[in-house]
Amino acid sequence: MRGWRAFALLAVVAALGALGTFLVAAGTGMGGSEILHLAAYVVPALVVTVAAMWVAGRVLAGASLAQRFVAVGALGAAVALANLWVLSQQMFVDDHDATLLSVLLLYSVGAGVGAAVVTARSSAEAVGRLTATARALGAGNLDTRAGPLAAGPELDMLAATLDDMAERLQAAQERERAAEATRKDLVTAVSHDLRTPLASLRAMVEAIDEDVVRDRESMRRYAGEMRGSVLQLGAMIDDLFELVQLDAGAIEAETRRARLGEIVSSAVAAVQPQAEEKRLALVAELNGQDEAPCSPRLVRVVQNLLVNAVRHTPTDGTVRIEARREADLLEVAVADTGEGIAPQDLDRVFEPFFRADPARQGAGAGLGLALAKRIVEALGGEISAESEPTRGSRFALRVPS
């Protein structure tokens, strides 16, 4: 089908050239009989030209760019010389003029072939460069780029497209490597952190099953410790599940809204038992932002920040929740009077599975702050941390109001 379309296009172009010849002849004052006489030569020449170009196209299908350009120039000159010979044979052109025109045509052939060779060489070098770049990319070398070719807009556009594809592939590969590293860290961290509560549960279950513990007081104490281990496992599993959802882009445009006062109350209620156990004061100062509408997902964020603050604040300390509005942003901050964070660790506290110095380690896999950061960023906001060692820390989130 493509071959017949090429043949039809070739015939149409040649026919238009012949029509132009007749129009020029008519414009110079040639009569009807003269035009018919001219047609007797033009029509056969048209057929021969189309056939020759068709055969040349088939023969040059596997030729290089240089061979094709030279063949096109030579074929055009051959057609012109053939027409000149016919004209001289029919006495339209005398021998002297035919010889002069032939010499000029031969010179034109040489100039055209030279130009074709130069152009083909430039294009061939550009194509070779594109080929080498594509092979390097196929071999896994994603740093390879074709760069500007200066070989015409088409080849330059192809090179730019190839380079853009390479950049996208490289970025995708880096994301995949980062995801793989995160998965490995996940397996390592979770395996380590699951082992402690599971070992505790197993030891207590075996003690009860083997009647090592029989008195009611010990049974009650064991039941409380088992409940704590189960809650710890549940919290870790919830963090992992929600973190995976966020990585998969589960947060979409939300229409549901909650009041900030409700969010803070719910988060405070979740950590109230641990705070009372350590005799911590939980202070909420929302500065009139109780009715501010925001995403219900902020409950998890504020709760994780409070859990972190309560865990690292010593007995009789204070954890404060503050809120304020800045232009079109709502800021919520959780500040504590805990041991603070070392300056070298402050920039990494939001990394998944990050553990700072032993004084700040506790239950969990180090996912709470990472999860909070993912939720806030998915909502179009940002979260930051500042701290003074031995004096406390302050985590602040800002989301569009």
C-alpha positions in Angstrom: 0.0 0.0 0.0 2.8 2.4 0.9 4.5 1.7 -2.4 1.4 2.5 -4.4 0.9 5.7 -2.5 4.6 6.7 -3.3 4.0 5.9 -6.9 0.8 8.0 -7.1 2.6 11.0 -5.4 5.4 10.7 -7.8 3.1 10.6 -10.8 1.1 13.7 -9.5 4.3 15.7 -9.0 5.6 14.8 -12.5 2.2 15.6 -14.0 2.2 19.0 -12.4 5.7 19.7 -13.8 4.4 18.8 -17.3 1.4 21.0 -16.8 3.7 23.9 -15.9 5.6 23.3 -19.2 2.4 23.6 -21.2 1.3 26.8 -19.4 4.7 28.4 -20.1 4.5 27.4 -23.7 1.0 28.9 -24.0 2.3 32.0 -22.3 5.0 32.5 -24.9 2.5 32.5 -27.7 2.7 29.0 -29.0 -0.4 27.9 -31.0 -2.5 24.8 -30.5 -0.6 22.7 -33.2 2.7 23.6 -31.6 1.5 22.7 -28.2 0.3 19.4 -29.5 3.6 18.8 -31.1 5.3 19.6 -27.8 3.0 17.2 -26.0 4.2 14.4 -28.3 7.6 14.8 -26.6 6.6 15.8 -23.1 4.1 13.0 -22.5 6.5 10.1 -23.3 9.2 12.0 -21.3 6.8 12.2 -18.4 6.2 8.4 -18.5 9.9 7.6 -18.8 10.7 10.0 -16.0 8.1 8.5 -13.6 9.2 5.0 -14.4 12.9 5.9 -13.9 12.2 7.6 -10.6 10.1 4.6 -9.5 12.9 2.2 -10.3 15.5 4.4 -8.7 13.3 4.5 -5.5 13.1 0.7 -5.4 16.8 0.3 -6.1 17.9 2.9 -3.5 15.6 1.6 -0.8 18.6 0.2 1.1 21.1 2.8 0.1 22.8 5.3 2.4 21.8 9.0 2.7 24.9 10.0 0.6 24.0 7.5 -2.2 20.4 8.7 -2.3 21.3 12.3 -2.5 23.9 11.7 -5.2 21.4 9.5 -7.1 18.7 12.2 -7.0 21.1 14.8 -8.4 22.4 12.5 -11.1 18.9 11.4 -12.1 17.7 15.0 -12.4 20.7 15.9 -14.6 20.2 12.8 -16.7 16.6 13.8 -17.3 17.7 17.3 -18.3 20.4 15.9 -20.7 17.9 13.5 -22.3 15.4 16.4 -22.9 18.2 18.5 -24.4 19.2 15.6 -26.7 15.6 15.2 -27.9 15.3 19.0 -28.6 18.5 19.0 -30.5 17.5 16.0 -32.6 14.2 17.7 -33.5 16.1 20.8 -34.5 14.5 23.0 -31.7 18.0 23.7 -30.5 21.1 23.8 -32.8 24.2 21.8 -32.1 26.2 24.7 -30.8 23.6 25.7 -28.2 23.0 22.0 -27.3 26.8 21.6 -26.7 26.9 24.7 -24.6 23.9 23.7 -22.5 25.3 20.2 -22.1 28.5 21.6 -20.6 26.6 23.9 -18.3 24.4 20.9 -17.2 27.5 18.8 -16.6 28.9 21.5 -14.4 25.6 21.7 -12.6 25.7 18.0 -12.1 29.2 18.3 -10.4 28.0 21.1 -8.2 24.8 19.3 -7.3 26.6 16.0 -6.5 29.2 17.9 -4.4 26.4 19.7 -2.4 24.6 16.3 -2.0 27.7 14.7 -0.6 28.3 17.5 1.9 24.6 17.5 3.0 24.5 13.7 3.2 27.7 13.6 5.2 26.3 16.0 7.8 23.0 14.2 8.0 24.7 10.8 8.1 26.9 12.0 11.0 23.8 13.2 12.9 22.0 9.9 12.3 25.1 8.0 13.4 25.2 10.0 16.6 21.6 9.3 17.3 22.2 5.6 16.7 25.1 5.5 19.1 23.1 7.4 21.7 20.1 5.0 21.3 22.4 1.9 21.6 24.1 3.3 24.7 20.7 4.0 26.3 19.6 0.4 25.3 22.7 -0.9 27.1 21.7 0.8 30.3 23.9 3.9 30.1 21.3 6.5 30.9 23.8 9.3 31.3 24.3 9.4 27.5 22.9 12.3 25.6 22.8 13.2 21.9 22.9 16.9 22.4 22.4 19.5 19.7 23.2 18.1 16.2 22.9 21.2 14.0 21.6 19.0 11.2 18.2 20.5 10.5 15.1 20.9 12.6 13.8 17.4 12.1 17.0 15.6 13.3 17.4 18.2 16.1 13.9 17.6 17.3 14.5 13.8 17.2 17.7 14.4 19.3 15.9 16.6 21.8 13.1 14.0 22.1 15.7 11.2 22.7 17.5 13.2 25.3 14.2 14.0 27.1 13.3 10.3 27.1 16.7 9.5 28.6 16.2 12.1 31.3 12.8 10.6 32.1 14.2 7.1 32.2 17.0 8.2 34.4 14.6 9.9 36.8 12.4 6.8 36.9 15.4 4.6 37.6 16.5 6.8 40.4 13.0 6.8 41.9 12.9 3.0 41.6 16.3 2.7 43.3 15.1 5.0 46.1 11.9 3.0 46.5 13.9 -0.3 46.6 16.2 1.2 49.2 13.2 2.3 51.2 11.7 -1.2 51.0 14.9 -2.7 52.2 15.0 -0.3 55.1 11.3 -1.1 55.8 12.0 -4.9 56.0 15.1 -4.3 58.3 13.4 -1.8 60.6 10.1 -3.6 60.9 11.8 -6.9 61.4 13.7 -5.4 64.3 10.9 -3.5 65.9 8.4 -6.3 65.5 10.7 -8.8 67.2 10.5 -7.1 70.7 6.7 -7.1 71.2 6.4 -10.5 69.6 9.1 -12.0 71.8 7.4 -10.4 74.9 4.0 -11.8 73.8 5.5 -15.2 73.2 7.2 -15.4 76.6 4.1 -14.3 78.5 1.8 -16.7 76.6 4.2 -19.6 77.2 4.4 -18.7 80.9 0.6 -18.8 81.2 0.3 -21.9 79.1 2.9 -23.8 81.1 1.3 -22.7 84.4 4.5 -20.8 85.4 2.2 -18.0 86.4 -1.0 -18.8 88.4 -1.7 -16.1 90.9 -4.3 -13.5 89.9 -2.0 -10.5 90.4 0.6 -11.8 88.1 -2.0 -12.8 85.5 -3.4 -9.3 85.6 0.1 -7.8 85.2 0.8 -10.2 82.3 -2.6 -9.3 80.6 -1.7 -5.5 80.9 1.7 -6.1 79.3 0.2 -8.3 76.6 -2.3 -5.6 75.8 0.5 -3.0 75.5 2.4 -5.2 73.1 -0.7 -5.7 71.0 -1.4 -2.0 70.9 2.2 -1.4 69.9 1.9 -3.9 67.1 -1.4 -2.4 66.0 0.1 1.1 65.9 3.1 0.0 63.8 0.8 -1.9 61.3 -1.5 1.2 61.0 1.5 3.4 60.3 2.9 1.0 57.7 -0.5 0.6 56.0 -1.1 4.3 55.7 2.4 5.0 54.6 2.1 2.5 51.7 -1.2 4.2 50.8 0.4 7.6 50.6 3.3 6.2 48.6 0.7 4.9 46.1 -0.9 8.3 45.8 -4.0 7.3 47.8 -4.7 10.9 48.9 -6.9 12.6 46.4 -9.0 15.7 46.4 -11.1 15.6 49.5 -14.5 17.3 50.0 -14.9 16.3 53.7 -13.8 18.9 56.2 -13.4 18.9 60.0 -13.0 21.7 62.5 -9.6 22.2 64.0 -11.0 22.1 67.5 -12.3 18.6 66.9 -9.1 17.4 65.4 -7.0 18.7 68.3 -9.5 17.2 70.8 -9.3 13.8 69.1 -5.5 13.8 69.0 -5.2 14.9 72.6 -7.6 12.1 73.8 -5.5 9.5 72.0 -2.3 10.5 74.1 -4.1 11.5 77.3 -3.4 8.2 79.1 0.4 8.3 78.4 0.5 12.0 79.4 -1.3 11.4 82.7 1.0 8.5 83.4 4.0 10.8 83.1 2.1 13.7 84.7 2.5 15.9 81.6 0.5 19.0 81.1 -1.3 19.1 77.7 -2.1 22.7 76.8 -4.1 23.8 73.7 -4.0 27.4 72.6 -5.8 27.6 69.3 -6.1 31.4 69.3 -9.6 31.5 67.9 -9.0 28.9 65.2 -11.3 26.3 66.7 -13.7 26.5 63.9 -11.1 26.6 61.1 -12.0 24.0 58.5 -9.3 21.5 57.5 -8.7 18.0 56.3 -9.7 15.2 58.7 -6.4 13.6 57.9 -4.7 16.1 60.2 -6.0 14.1 63.1 -3.3 11.5 62.4 -0.6 14.2 61.9 -1.3 16.1 65.1 -1.6 12.7 67.0 1.8 11.5 65.7 3.3 14.8 66.7 1.8 14.6 70.2 2.9 10.9 70.6 6.4 12.0 69.7 6.3 14.9 72.1 4.9 12.9 75.0 7.4 10.0 74.4 10.4 12.4 74.6 9.2 14.8 77.4 10.3 13.9 80.9 7.9 13.6 83.9 6.1 16.8 84.9 6.9 18.5 81.6 4.6 20.4 79.2 3.3 19.7 75.7 1.7 22.6 74.0 -0.5 22.7 70.9 -0.8 26.1 69.2 -2.6 27.4 66.2 -2.7 30.6 64.2 -3.5 31.8 60.7 -1.0 33.4 58.3 -2.7 34.9 55.3 -4.2 31.8 53.5 -2.2 29.3 55.6 -3.3 27.6 58.8 -0.3 26.8 61.1 -0.6 24.2 63.9 2.4 23.6 66.1 3.3 21.1 68.8 6.0 22.1 71.3 7.4 20.2 74.2 9.9 20.6 77.1 11.7 17.4 76.3 15.4 16.6 75.8 15.4 18.2 72.3 17.1 17.0 69.1 20.8 17.1 68.3 21.5 19.7 65.5 23.0 17.0 63.2 19.8 15.0 63.5 17.3 17.8 63.0 17.3 17.6 59.2 16.6 13.9 59.2 13.8 13.5 61.7 11.2 13.2 58.9 13.1 10.4 57.1 11.3 7.0 57.3 13.0 4.6 59.8 15.4 7.3 61.0 16.6 6.8 64.5 18.6 9.5 66.3 20.7 8.9 69.4 19.7 6.2 71.8 18.1 8.7 74.2 15.4 9.4 71.6 14.6 5.8 70.6 11.4 4.2 71.7 8.6 2.0 70.5 7.7 2.0 66.8 9.6 1.8 63.5 10.4 5.5 63.2 7.4 6.0 60.8 5.3 8.6 62.8 7.1 11.8 61.7 7.6 10.4 58.2 3.9 9.7 57.9 3.0 13.1 59.2 5.3 14.7 56.6 3.7 12.7 53.7 0.2 13.6 54.8 1.0 17.3 55.1 2.7 17.5 51.7 -0.1 15.5 50.1 -2.5 18.2 51.3 -0.3 20.9 49.7 1.4 22.1 52.9 4.8 21.8 54.6 6.1 20.7 58.0 9.2 21.8 59.8 11.1 21.1 63.1 13.2 23.3 65.3 14.9 22.3 68.6 17.2 23.2 71.4 18.9 20.3 73.1 17.8 19.9 76.7 15.2 22.6 76.2 12.6 21.0 73.9 11.4 20.8 70.3 8.7 22.4 68.2 7.1 20.9 65.1 5.0 23.1 63.0 2.8 22.3 60.0 1.3 24.8 57.6 -1.5 23.8 55.2 -3.8 25.9 52.9 -6.8 27.1 54.9 
